[in-house]
Amino acid sequence: MNDVEQHLTELRVFGFTIVEDVLAPAQVDAMREFVVDAEERIGVEMLHRGTARHLANLVALDPMFFDVIDHERVLPLIEMLMGPDLILGSLNARVVRSGDGAQSLHSDVPLPLHHYGEAPPVMMNTVWPLHDFTPDNGGTRVVPGSHNSRLEEPPAGFEIPFEVQPEVAAGSVIVFNGQTWHGGGENRTPTKRAAMFGHYRFGEWMRFQCDPHHEFRPEWLQLLNLRQRQLLRMENGISSRHGADYYER
């Protein structure tokens, strides 16, 4: 079994996989420095199932993040499960500060949109650590196999004996089915822990979470390759806004 088949089997069975050494150290350093600085200037408080700082729509903030959109070691895994008819729902960053607690475990897909068996998932998620993930600094927790639970989150009072919190080096990527229960951990260290989160949407859920057209600089359009433009719905430019979850807020 080659590496791709291994990752695909892990995604089908466990609902997640880890792709190691995706970004070069220099890329990680530049992205981490940008995210930590920008979060302090323009980030917002994130209160979704746990406290953290949130930095939205990275592709509209700096072209360095374009490489993440269609990375050759990550996007093909997603396309093999979901097909090519996709959009990048959003690429955001989350900064967990010292003392921020654990997120409650959850799925990112509303229960009526869950798919099972051979049906492709309507959403897949990628987590790009910008600091090494450890249990102490609040690395992402996942529950293997929960993408097939037919539950959006653990039932009240349910004890979860099989939660895992993998140690993942900065520059590697966690890829998981959007139905898989997951959540950030508690940061018990004295320093911040940053990561990027990119997710892809399929089929009936082809609406952005954060519309990349919003405040995207026109001169950056020429820096995008064709596949990146397709994933951002920018084949015809950036003149019109597209529907996005955040417009509702």
C-alpha positions, 0 to 999 in steps of 0.5 A: 500500500503506497502513502496515498492509499494509506491516507485514504484508508485512514480517512475512510476508517478513522475519519482523519489522517496526518500528512507529514512535512508538507510545508518547508520550515521557512514557509511555516516561520513566515506564516506563523509570524504573520498570523501571530502579528495579525491576530493581535492587530485585527483578530477577534475573540472566538467563543465557539465551544471554547475561547481563542483568538480568530483570524479570518480569510487568510487568502485575502490578507497575504499571497503567501497563503495561496500555496495552501489552497491546492497543495499537491500533497493535500488537495488530491486526497480531498479530491479522491474522496469528494471529487473535483467539484469543490470550493475552499470554504475558508482558510482561517487561523486560530490562536490558542493562548496560555490558559485557553480551555479545551473546545467541546468535541463537535462535527463541522457538518450540520446533521441533515447534511451528513453522508455515510457509506460510499457517498462523498462527504460534503466537507473535509477539513485541514489543520495546518499547525504553525507551532508543534501540536502537543497535549500540553499546548492544546493540539487538536483532539479527534475521535476515530470513527466518529464520522460514521456515528450519525451524531453531530456531537457526543450525547450529553453524559457520554464518556469517550474512551477513545479520544486521541490527541496526536503530536503533530509537527509544525508544517504537517497537516491533519486532514479529516472528514468534516463529520469527525468529532474534534476540538482544540485542546487546553493550552497549559503552556506559557506561550501561544499555539497557532494553526490554520484551518482550511476546509473544502465544501462539495455539492449542495453545500457550495457556499463559502464560510468566508467569501475570499472575494471580500477585500481581495486585492485585484493585483493578486489575481494574476498570482493564482493558478487556474485550480486556485481560481476555481477553488475560490470561484475567481475564474471570472475575476473578483467583481461580484460577491458570493454567498457566505456564512459570515454574511448572515452574521 
